[in-house]
Amino acid sequence: MGATLDALHRLQRTELELIALRQSIDGKYRAVQICEKKLQKLDAEIASLQLQARHEQAEADRAELDRKSREQEIARLREALNRAKTNKEYSALLTQINTEKADSAKLEEKVLKMYEAVDRLKASLRQLQENRAKEAERLHSLRKSAAEFETSVRPQLEQLQALRAAAAENLPTTALRLFERVAEKHDGEGLARVVQSNPRREEYVCSGCNMGVTLEQISALRGRDDLQICHTCGRILYIEEPAVSAPGKTS
């Protein structure tokens, strides 16, 4: 393997370690973001339930005032009944009282159900608020854990960044740019090993995409420090002597 490919190997090893470390850091903060979204959803549910509870409480209170007004009307009618001077007046008042009592009984049942519904809403609201408190505590813990982890790996991250810079420093500009472009596309893997797909024949494939590599490219890789590109996936090819057989193949 030529000097350029050897340098690219060092660069890729460092690049993959950097990516893995950054993914670990990002994973911690993704957990924070997921928790934040869950908390936002709980806040929205709580606000909606609070609004509904206030509305239904107001409706129940109005119905209760109506019921009390009917009770007062019944009391007034009873007093009038006691003062009735004729049977016709007495009968009319009694009919009115019985009608008011029937309506009041129905309204009382309705009010009771309305307050029961309000109580259920308040119970649901308390449960949501308890869940929110737990989630808020979990969010605090996740944020702390993410910050502590990032702090703990910062020296390693800086070391890897320095190693990457050193590995890239002596590379030709064209080779570096090519590697960076391909590595960005393939999650840091800018290089791919050439694999001999059949031990009995001169047939080779790119280990990155399992597509064929030409004999001209094999010859160039063995004879010169040239960069050969896989025609399918675009990775920079390298070869180990002797070329390693594909897994599962036996001679």
Residue, then its C-alpha position, 0 to 999 in steps of 0.5 A: m500500500g502506497a503512502t497516500l493510501d496509508a495516510l488515508h487509512r489513518l485518516q479514516r480510522t480517526e474519522l470513524e472514531l470521531i463519528a462514533l464519539r460524536q454519535s454518542i454525544d448526540g445520542k445523549y442530547r437526542a434523549v433530552q430532545i425526546c423528553e422535552k417534546k414529551l414534556q411539551k405534549l404534557d403541558a399542552e394536554i394539561a392546558s387543554l384539560q384545565l380549560q375544559a375543567r374550568h368551563e365544565q365547573a362554570e356550567a355546573d355552578r350555573a346549573e346549581l344556581d338555577r337549582k337553588s333558584r327553583e328551591q327558593e321558588i318552591a319555598r315561595l309557592r309553599e308560603a303562598l299555598n298556606r295563604a290560599k283562600t280558595n280551592k281553585e287557588y290552592s289547587a293551582l299553586l299545588t300543581q305549580i309546586n309539584t311541577e317545580k319539584a319535578d323539574s328541580a329533582k331532574l336538575e339536581e340529578k343533572v347537577l350531580k352528574m356535572y360535578e361528578a364529570v368535573d371531579r373526573l376531569k380534576a382527577s385526570l388533571r392531577q394525574l397529568q400533573e404528576n406525570r409532568a413532574k416526573e418527566a420534568e425530573r427525568l429531563h433534568s437528569l438527562r440534561k445533567s447526564a448529557a452535559e457530564f458525558e460531553t465534558s468527560v469525553r471532551p479531551q478524547l474528542e479534542q485528541l481525535q480532532a488533533l489526530r485527524a488534523a495531523a493525518a490530513e496535513n500531509l495528504p495531497t489536497t485532491a486526495l483529501r477532498l476526495f476522501e472527505r466527499v466520499a466519507e460524508k456520503h458513506d458515514g465516514e467510510g471513504l475507503a473500501r477494501v478489494v476482495q477476491s470473490n473467487p479464489r480460483r479466478e481473478e475476480y474482485v469486488c469492492s467490499g463497500c458495495n460488493m460490485g466488481v473491480t476491474l483488473e486494470q484497477i487491481s494492477a494500478l493498486r498493486g503497482r502505483d500509489d494511485l487512487q482508484i475509485c469504485h465505479t459504483c459506490g465511489r469509495i477509494l479502493y485499497i488492496e491487501e496482499p494477498a487479496v482476502s477471499a470473500p467470507g464463506k468462500t473456500s478453495 
